[in-house]
């Protein structure tokens, strides 16, 4: 397995485990780190006054372990992938995600956010369902009590509500042109002269893709993209083309291009991009608040306790534990 494959799967799981658009960056590197014995034997870290216990972290460990082992099997955790084991890599992600969520709960008071009675009841029901799904071996592996599960579900819900409160006034209006997604075929060459020669052949009636497959220095001949994804000259030319139109020779940052427009307005992709753009606006607003919080919030981390955690074989042959995140979505999505 290549390290890049590991990273893609890890990032995918990171996105799934976080709630309300929170990003999984490292929070201890920006805060004051104190490797401490001041935490209790079950406390893994503290961000400000918000504490994460080892049993809470073990719930994430089990979810990640189940996801990875379902794809790659149980034998990969100690393999070296470029100076770090997969176990170490995933453990870093777990701590980062939990730190993100725990830190955000610190903002609840400032923004007057709290769980409703109905939400507290759903938290209890979700925790009960998850806890009841744990067989004896899983319970022993996690060292978890039902109260730990309730606390983790509660923090998930609270952090999501805080995010929504902070970003509630984001501008959700996005025009078709702002979000427009197009599809372009291209021929990339190393000089303007080469491009002019290819243009002459196109004018003689040669097929664009035929020439592209022979002369383009980029093995990918077709690109679908929106604004801000290409350099300025390339983008300006691409977005000015009507369907089936061919550009002149364009000097880009890394070569010369001839472009042909395959689709100058992909409606479905454009609508999806509008959603993405609004979410990006939310994240930008939230990040400013969050970064200020982290810059001024001390953290303590029990590295020795975390070093003792290993992804062990806890499963019964015919019995699996419930998935924490799936149960969360059943109750709160």
C-alpha positions as a LaTeX table, in Angstrom:
\begin{tabular}{lrrr}
\hline
Residue & $x$ (\AA) & $y$ (\AA) & $z$ (\AA) \\
\hline
Unk1 & 0.00 & 0.00 & 0.00 \\
Unk2 & 1.44 & 3.40 & $-0.92$ \\
Unk3 & 1.57 & 6.19 & 1.66 \\
Unk4 & $-0.62$ & 8.37 & $-0.59$ \\
Unk5 & $-3.36$ & 5.72 & $-0.48$ \\
Unk6 & $-3.20$ & 5.71 & 3.31 \\
Unk7 & $-3.44$ & 9.48 & 3.39 \\
Unk8 & $-6.48$ & 9.59 & 1.10 \\
Unk9 & $-8.38$ & 7.06 & 3.19 \\
Unk10 & $-7.39$ & 8.76 & 6.43 \\
Unk11 & $-8.55$ & 12.15 & 5.17 \\
Unk12 & $-11.80$ & 10.63 & 3.94 \\
Unk13 & $-12.48$ & 9.12 & 7.36 \\
Unk14 & $-11.49$ & 12.39 & 9.02 \\
Unk15 & $-14.08$ & 14.25 & 7.02 \\
Unk16 & $-16.73$ & 11.68 & 7.91 \\
Unk17 & $-16.04$ & 11.72 & 11.63 \\
Unk18 & $-16.15$ & 15.47 & 12.05 \\
Unk19 & $-19.46$ & 17.29 & 12.37 \\
Unk20 & $-20.77$ & 20.62 & 11.20 \\
Unk21 & $-17.95$ & 21.35 & 8.78 \\
Unk22 & $-15.15$ & 21.40 & 11.35 \\
Unk23 & $-11.73$ & 20.81 & 9.89 \\
Unk24 & $-9.27$ & 18.25 & 11.20 \\
Unk25 & $-6.09$ & 20.24 & 11.62 \\
Unk26 & $-3.61$ & 19.83 & 14.44 \\
Unk27 & $-4.61$ & 21.94 & 17.42 \\
Unk28 & $-1.83$ & 21.21 & 19.84 \\
Unk29 & 0.81 & 22.74 & 17.55 \\
Unk30 & $-0.83$ & 26.18 & 17.85 \\
Unk31 & $-1.64$ & 26.01 & 21.53 \\
Unk32 & 0.66 & 25.82 & 24.52 \\
Unk33 & 1.55 & 22.15 & 24.95 \\
Unk34 & 2.21 & 20.90 & 28.44 \\
Unk35 & 3.24 & 17.28 & 28.75 \\
Unk36 & 1.80 & 16.81 & 32.16 \\
Unk37 & 1.10 & 14.38 & 34.94 \\
Unk38 & $-1.57$ & 16.76 & 36.21 \\
Unk39 & $-4.26$ & 14.93 & 34.25 \\
Unk40 & $-5.95$ & 11.96 & 35.85 \\
Unk41 & $-5.11$ & 8.44 & 34.72 \\
Unk42 & $-8.03$ & 8.39 & 32.27 \\
Unk43 & $-7.65$ & 11.94 & 30.90 \\
Unk44 & $-5.86$ & 11.99 & 27.56 \\
Unk45 & $-5.79$ & 15.73 & 26.99 \\
Unk46 & $-7.31$ & 19.02 & 28.04 \\
Unk47 & $-7.99$ & 22.03 & 25.80 \\
Unk48 & $-8.73$ & 24.91 & 28.14 \\
Unk49 & $-11.32$ & 23.45 & 30.51 \\
Unk50 & $-12.55$ & 20.85 & 28.00 \\
Unk51 & $-11.28$ & 17.34 & 28.74 \\
Unk52 & $-11.04$ & 14.27 & 26.52 \\
Unk53 & $-10.75$ & 10.94 & 28.31 \\
Unk54 & $-8.99$ & 7.86 & 27.01 \\
Unk55 & $-12.26$ & 5.88 & 26.76 \\
Unk56 & $-13.71$ & 8.62 & 24.53 \\
Unk57 & $-10.65$ & 8.46 & 22.28 \\
Unk58 & $-10.88$ & 4.66 & 22.18 \\
Unk59 & $-14.34$ & 4.96 & 20.61 \\
Unk60 & $-12.68$ & 6.76 & 17.70 \\
Unk61 & $-9.90$ & 4.16 & 17.69 \\
Unk62 & $-12.44$ & 1.38 & 17.27 \\
Unk63 & $-14.29$ & 3.18 & 14.47 \\
Unk64 & $-11.08$ & 3.83 & 12.55 \\
Unk65 & $-9.80$ & 0.34 & 13.15 \\
Unk66 & $-12.99$ & $-1.22$ & 11.83 \\
Unk67 & $-12.97$ & 1.01 & 8.72 \\
Unk68 & $-9.34$ & 0.33 & 7.83 \\
Unk69 & $-9.42$ & $-3.37$ & 8.52 \\
Unk70 & $-12.52$ & $-3.79$ & 6.37 \\
Unk71 & $-10.48$ & $-2.43$ & 3.44 \\
Unk72 & $-6.93$ & $-3.66$ & 4.09 \\
Unk73 & $-7.21$ & $-6.46$ & 6.64 \\
Unk74 & $-5.81$ & $-6.73$ & 10.14 \\
Unk75 & $-2.11$ & $-7.10$ & 9.35 \\
Unk76 & $-1.17$ & $-3.61$ & 8.22 \\
Unk77 & $-0.96$ & $-1.54$ & 11.40 \\
Unk78 & 2.75 & $-1.98$ & 12.09 \\
Unk79 & 3.93 & $-1.69$ & 8.48 \\
Unk80 & 6.29 & 1.20 & 7.85 \\
Unk81 & 5.03 & 3.67 & 5.26 \\
Unk82 & 7.79 & 6.22 & 4.90 \\
Unk83 & 8.96 & 6.56 & 8.49 \\
Unk84 & 5.59 & 6.29 & 10.21 \\
Unk85 & 3.35 & 3.33 & 10.84 \\
Unk86 & $-0.27$ & 3.42 & 9.81 \\
Unk87 & $-1.21$ & 3.08 & 13.48 \\
Unk88 & 0.77 & 6.21 & 14.37 \\
Unk89 & $-0.68$ & 8.14 & 11.45 \\
Unk90 & $-4.27$ & 7.32 & 12.36 \\
Unk91 & $-3.69$ & 8.01 & 16.05 \\
Unk92 & $-2.48$ & 11.50 & 15.14 \\
Unk93 & $-5.67$ & 12.10 & 13.18 \\
Unk94 & $-7.83$ & 10.88 & 16.04 \\
Unk95 & $-6.25$ & 13.26 & 18.56 \\
Unk96 & $-6.51$ & 16.15 & 16.09 \\
Unk97 & $-10.20$ & 15.54 & 15.47 \\
Unk98 & $-11.06$ & 15.18 & 19.11 \\
Unk99 & $-9.10$ & 18.32 & 19.97 \\
Unk100 & $-11.05$ & 20.21 & 17.31 \\
Unk101 & $-14.40$ & 19.14 & 18.67 \\
Unk102 & $-13.50$ & 19.64 & 22.32 \\
Unk103 & $-12.10$ & 23.10 & 21.64 \\
Unk104 & $-15.25$ & 24.22 & 19.85 \\
Unk105 & $-17.41$ & 23.31 & 22.84 \\
Unk106 & $-15.54$ & 26.03 & 24.75 \\
Unk107 & $-17.32$ & 28.59 & 22.59 \\
Unk108 & $-20.79$ & 27.40 & 23.55 \\
Unk109 & $-21.15$ & 29.81 & 26.45 \\
Unk110 & $-19.93$ & 32.81 & 24.45 \\
Unk111 & $-22.52$ & 32.14 & 21.76 \\
Unk112 & $-25.26$ & 31.12 & 24.21 \\
Unk113 & $-25.53$ & 27.64 & 22.74 \\
Unk114 & $-26.70$ & 24.63 & 24.72 \\
Unk115 & $-28.44$ & 21.34 & 24.10 \\
Unk116 & $-32.20$ & 21.31 & 24.25 \\
Unk117 & $-34.00$ & 18.81 & 26.41 \\
Unk118 & $-35.02$ & 16.91 & 23.27 \\
Unk119 & $-31.39$ & 16.78 & 22.13 \\
Unk120 & $-30.27$ & 15.51 & 25.51 \\
Unk121 & $-32.83$ & 12.73 & 25.27 \\
Unk122 & $-31.59$ & 11.77 & 21.80 \\
Unk123 & $-28.02$ & 11.80 & 23.11 \\
Unk124 & $-29.03$ & 9.33 & 25.82 \\
Unk125 & $-30.84$ & 7.09 & 23.35 \\
Unk126 & $-27.95$ & 7.14 & 20.89 \\
Unk127 & $-25.47$ & 6.37 & 23.67 \\
Unk128 & $-27.68$ & 3.54 & 24.89 \\
Unk129 & $-27.89$ & 2.01 & 21.42 \\
Unk130 & $-24.13$ & 2.24 & 20.90 \\
Unk131 & $-23.30$ & 0.93 & 24.36 \\
Unk132 & $-25.68$ & $-2.01$ & 24.01 \\
Unk133 & $-23.96$ & $-2.94$ & 20.73 \\
Unk134 & $-20.65$ & $-3.52$ & 22.51 \\
Unk135 & $-19.84$ & $-7.13$ & 23.24 \\
Unk136 & $-17.69$ & $-8.02$ & 26.30 \\
Unk137 & $-14.45$ & $-8.03$ & 24.34 \\
Unk138 & $-15.20$ & $-4.60$ & 22.89 \\
Unk139 & $-16.09$ & $-3.23$ & 26.32 \\
Unk140 & $-12.82$ & $-4.50$ & 27.71 \\
Unk141 & $-10.88$ & $-3.04$ & 24.78 \\
Unk142 & $-12.50$ & 0.39 & 25.10 \\
Unk143 & $-12.68$ & 0.61 & 28.88 \\
Unk144 & $-15.78$ & 2.68 & 28.30 \\
Unk145 & $-18.86$ & 3.38 & 30.41 \\
Unk146 & $-22.20$ & 4.52 & 29.08 \\
Unk147 & $-21.55$ & 7.99 & 30.52 \\
Unk148 & $-18.42$ & 8.28 & 28.34 \\
Unk149 & $-20.50$ & 7.60 & 25.23 \\
Unk150 & $-23.11$ & 10.16 & 26.29 \\
Unk151 & $-20.41$ & 12.77 & 26.83 \\
Unk152 & $-18.91$ & 12.18 & 23.39 \\
Unk153 & $-22.27$ & 12.30 & 21.60 \\
Unk154 & $-23.19$ & 15.42 & 23.54 \\
Unk155 & $-19.97$ & 17.18 & 22.55 \\
Unk156 & $-20.52$ & 16.23 & 18.91 \\
Unk157 & $-23.97$ & 17.80 & 18.93 \\
Unk158 & $-22.84$ & 20.87 & 20.89 \\
Unk159 & $-19.85$ & 21.58 & 18.65 \\
Unk160 & $-22.02$ & 21.34 & 15.59 \\
Unk161 & $-24.54$ & 23.79 & 17.05 \\
Unk162 & $-21.73$ & 26.21 & 17.87 \\
Unk163 & $-20.48$ & 26.02 & 14.29 \\
Unk164 & $-23.98$ & 26.68 & 12.98 \\
Unk165 & $-24.43$ & 29.66 & 15.30 \\
Unk166 & $-21.12$ & 31.23 & 14.31 \\
Unk167 & $-21.85$ & 30.82 & 10.59 \\
Unk168 & $-25.58$ & 31.47 & 10.55 \\
Unk169 & $-25.30$ & 34.84 & 8.78 \\
Unk170 & $-23.13$ & 33.65 & 5.89 \\
Unk171 & $-24.13$ & 34.93 & 2.47 \\
Unk172 & $-25.74$ & 31.96 & 0.70 \\
Unk173 & $-26.28$ & 33.72 & $-2.63$ \\
Unk174 & $-24.02$ & 32.37 & $-5.38$ \\
Unk175 & $-24.57$ & 33.28 & $-9.02$ \\
Unk176 & $-24.42$ & 30.79 & $-11.87$ \\
Unk177 & $-21.37$ & 32.53 & $-13.27$ \\
Unk178 & $-19.48$ & 32.45 & $-9.94$ \\
Unk179 & $-20.09$ & 28.74 & $-9.55$ \\
Unk180 & $-20.01$ & 27.75 & $-13.23$ \\
Unk181 & $-18.32$ & 24.43 & $-13.95$ \\
Unk182 & $-16.94$ & 23.82 & $-17.44$ \\
Unk183 & $-15.22$ & 20.97 & $-19.27$ \\
Unk184 & $-12.24$ & 21.73 & $-21.49$ \\
Unk185 & $-10.05$ & 19.61 & $-23.74$ \\
Unk186 & $-6.48$ & 20.84 & $-24.03$ \\
Unk187 & $-3.26$ & 20.47 & $-25.95$ \\
Unk188 & $-0.19$ & 21.44 & $-23.96$ \\
Unk189 & 3.09 & 22.23 & $-25.75$ \\
Unk190 & 6.41 & 23.81 & $-24.79$ \\
Unk191 & 6.47 & 26.76 & $-27.21$ \\
Unk192 & 4.17 & 29.21 & $-28.92$ \\
Unk193 & 5.56 & 28.10 & $-32.29$ \\
Unk194 & 4.49 & 24.51 & $-31.65$ \\
Unk195 & 1.05 & 25.75 & $-30.68$ \\
Unk196 & 0.71 & 27.85 & $-33.84$ \\
Unk197 & 1.63 & 24.80 & $-35.94$ \\
Unk198 & $-1.07$ & 22.74 & $-34.26$ \\
Unk199 & $-3.61$ & 25.54 & $-34.78$ \\
Unk200 & $-2.88$ & 25.43 & $-38.51$ \\
Unk201 & $-3.59$ & 21.71 & $-38.58$ \\
Unk202 & $-6.85$ & 22.28 & $-36.69$ \\
Unk203 & $-7.85$ & 24.86 & $-39.29$ \\
Unk204 & $-7.15$ & 22.23 & $-41.97$ \\
Unk205 & $-9.81$ & 20.03 & $-40.36$ \\
Unk206 & $-7.79$ & 17.74 & $-38.14$ \\
Unk207 & $-9.65$ & 16.42 & $-35.05$ \\
Unk208 & $-8.74$ & 18.16 & $-31.80$ \\
Unk209 & $-8.41$ & 14.98 & $-29.70$ \\
Unk210 & $-6.41$ & 13.25 & $-32.42$ \\
Unk211 & $-3.82$ & 16.02 & $-32.35$ \\
Unk212 & $-3.98$ & 16.19 & $-28.56$ \\
Unk213 & $-3.23$ & 12.49 & $-28.19$ \\
Unk214 & $-0.17$ & 12.88 & $-30.41$ \\
Unk215 & 1.27 & 16.25 & $-29.37$ \\
Unk216 & 0.04 & 17.15 & $-25.87$ \\
Unk217 & 2.67 & 16.97 & $-23.15$ \\
Unk218 & $-0.02$ & 16.36 & $-20.56$ \\
Unk219 & $-1.37$ & 12.82 & $-20.58$ \\
Unk220 & $-4.73$ & 14.11 & $-19.30$ \\
Unk221 & $-6.55$ & 15.71 & $-22.21$ \\
Unk222 & $-9.81$ & 16.77 & $-20.54$ \\
Unk223 & $-10.42$ & 18.82 & $-17.40$ \\
Unk224 & $-13.60$ & 19.78 & $-15.56$ \\
Unk225 & $-13.18$ & 22.73 & $-13.21$ \\
Unk226 & $-14.54$ & 25.96 & $-11.79$ \\
Unk227 & $-13.12$ & 29.42 & $-11.23$ \\
Unk228 & $-9.94$ & 29.76 & $-9.22$ \\
Unk229 & $-8.55$ & 26.33 & $-10.10$ \\
Unk230 & $-6.30$ & 27.33 & $-13.03$ \\
Unk231 & $-3.86$ & 30.17 & $-13.59$ \\
Unk232 & $-5.34$ & 33.51 & $-14.66$ \\
Unk233 & $-4.59$ & 33.40 & $-18.40$ \\
Unk234 & $-5.77$ & 29.81 & $-18.77$ \\
Unk235 & $-8.95$ & 30.49 & $-16.79$ \\
Unk236 & $-9.82$ & 33.67 & $-18.66$ \\
Unk237 & $-9.52$ & 31.92 & $-22.01$ \\
Unk238 & $-11.37$ & 28.80 & $-20.90$ \\
Unk239 & $-14.36$ & 30.63 & $-19.43$ \\
Unk240 & $-14.71$ & 32.90 & $-22.48$ \\
Unk241 & $-15.18$ & 29.98 & $-24.89$ \\
Unk242 & $-18.58$ & 28.92 & $-26.17$ \\
Unk243 & $-19.32$ & 25.23 & $-26.54$ \\
Unk244 & $-17.15$ & 23.56 & $-29.25$ \\
Unk245 & $-15.07$ & 26.74 & $-29.71$ \\
Unk246 & $-11.27$ & 26.52 & $-29.87$ \\
Unk247 & $-8.92$ & 29.09 & $-28.37$ \\
Unk248 & $-5.75$ & 30.55 & $-29.75$ \\
Unk249 & $-2.37$ & 29.73 & $-28.21$ \\
Unk250 & $-2.43$ & 30.64 & $-24.50$ \\
Unk251 & 0.71 & 31.17 & $-22.46$ \\
Unk252 & 0.15 & 29.60 & $-19.06$ \\
Unk253 & 2.41 & 29.39 & $-16.03$ \\
Unk254 & 3.90 & 26.05 & $-17.04$ \\
Unk255 & 3.56 & 25.94 & $-20.83$ \\
Unk256 & 1.47 & 26.90 & $-23.85$ \\
Unk257 & $-2.06$ & 25.65 & $-24.39$ \\
Unk258 & $-4.77$ & 25.33 & $-26.99$ \\
Unk259 & $-8.21$ & 24.78 & $-25.48$ \\
Unk260 & $-11.48$ & 23.42 & $-26.81$ \\
Unk261 & $-14.71$ & 23.88 & $-24.86$ \\
Unk262 & $-16.68$ & 20.67 & $-24.46$ \\
Unk263 & $-19.27$ & 22.09 & $-22.06$ \\
Unk264 & $-19.38$ & 25.74 & $-21.03$ \\
Unk265 & $-22.04$ & 25.24 & $-18.36$ \\
Unk266 & $-22.50$ & 21.95 & $-16.52$ \\
Unk267 & $-25.75$ & 22.68 & $-14.68$ \\
Unk268 & $-25.63$ & 19.76 & $-12.22$ \\
Unk269 & $-21.99$ & 20.32 & $-11.31$ \\
Unk270 & $-22.57$ & 24.06 & $-11.01$ \\
Unk271 & $-25.40$ & 23.57 & $-8.52$ \\
Unk272 & $-23.20$ & 21.25 & $-6.47$ \\
Unk273 & $-20.41$ & 23.84 & $-6.60$ \\
Unk274 & $-22.76$ & 26.47 & $-5.19$ \\
Unk275 & $-23.19$ & 24.31 & $-2.10$ \\
Unk276 & $-19.43$ & 23.85 & $-1.84$ \\
Unk277 & $-18.81$ & 27.58 & $-2.15$ \\
Unk278 & $-21.29$ & 28.40 & 0.61 \\
Unk279 & $-19.68$ & 25.80 & 2.86 \\
Unk280 & $-16.29$ & 27.32 & 2.10 \\
Unk281 & $-17.63$ & 30.71 & 3.18 \\
Unk282 & $-18.88$ & 29.16 & 6.40 \\
Unk283 & $-15.50$ & 27.58 & 7.05 \\
Unk284 & $-13.70$ & 30.88 & 6.46 \\
Unk285 & $-15.92$ & 32.68 & 8.96 \\
Unk286 & $-15.60$ & 29.88 & 11.49 \\
Unk287 & $-11.83$ & 29.55 & 11.06 \\
Unk288 & $-11.24$ & 33.16 & 12.10 \\
Unk289 & $-13.08$ & 32.58 & 15.38 \\
Unk290 & $-11.53$ & 29.18 & 15.90 \\
Unk291 & $-7.95$ & 30.26 & 15.25 \\
Unk292 & $-8.27$ & 33.08 & 17.77 \\
Unk293 & $-9.60$ & 30.59 & 20.31 \\
Unk294 & $-6.73$ & 28.16 & 19.80 \\
Unk295 & $-4.09$ & 30.90 & 19.88 \\
Unk296 & $-5.26$ & 31.88 & 23.36 \\
Unk297 & $-6.11$ & 28.48 & 24.84 \\
Unk298 & $-3.49$ & 26.36 & 26.65 \\
Unk299 & $-3.53$ & 22.60 & 26.19 \\
Unk300 & $-2.26$ & 19.63 & 28.15 \\
Unk301 & $-1.60$ & 16.24 & 26.57 \\
Unk302 & $-0.77$ & 12.93 & 28.24 \\
Unk303 & 1.57 & 11.53 & 25.59 \\
Unk304 & 2.62 & 8.56 & 27.75 \\
Unk305 & $-0.97$ & 7.40 & 28.05 \\
Unk306 & $-1.52$ & 7.69 & 24.30 \\
Unk307 & 1.68 & 5.79 & 23.54 \\
Unk308 & 0.21 & 2.78 & 25.34 \\
Unk309 & $-2.72$ & 2.58 & 22.89 \\
Unk310 & $-2.36$ & 0.00 & 20.10 \\
Unk311 & $-4.86$ & $-1.28$ & 17.56 \\
Unk312 & $-5.38$ & $-4.77$ & 18.90 \\
Unk313 & $-7.56$ & $-7.66$ & 17.76 \\
Unk314 & $-10.61$ & $-7.23$ & 19.96 \\
Unk315 & $-13.32$ & $-8.67$ & 17.67 \\
Unk316 & $-15.33$ & $-11.82$ & 18.10 \\
Unk317 & $-15.45$ & $-13.87$ & 14.93 \\
Unk318 & $-19.19$ & $-13.48$ & 14.32 \\
Unk319 & $-19.95$ & $-10.36$ & 16.34 \\
Unk320 & $-19.21$ & $-6.71$ & 15.59 \\
Unk321 & $-19.74$ & $-3.57$ & 17.64 \\
Unk322 & $-21.92$ & $-0.72$ & 16.45 \\
Unk323 & $-20.45$ & 2.18 & 14.51 \\
Unk324 & $-20.36$ & 5.37 & 16.60 \\
Unk325 & $-20.75$ & 7.73 & 13.67 \\
Unk326 & $-23.51$ & 5.78 & 11.94 \\
Unk327 & $-25.57$ & 5.83 & 15.11 \\
Unk328 & $-24.89$ & 9.54 & 15.48 \\
Unk329 & $-26.27$ & 10.19 & 11.99 \\
Unk330 & $-29.38$ & 8.13 & 12.74 \\
Unk331 & $-30.25$ & 10.41 & 15.63 \\
Unk332 & $-28.92$ & 13.80 & 14.57 \\
Unk333 & $-28.81$ & 14.04 & 10.75 \\
\hline
\end{tabular}
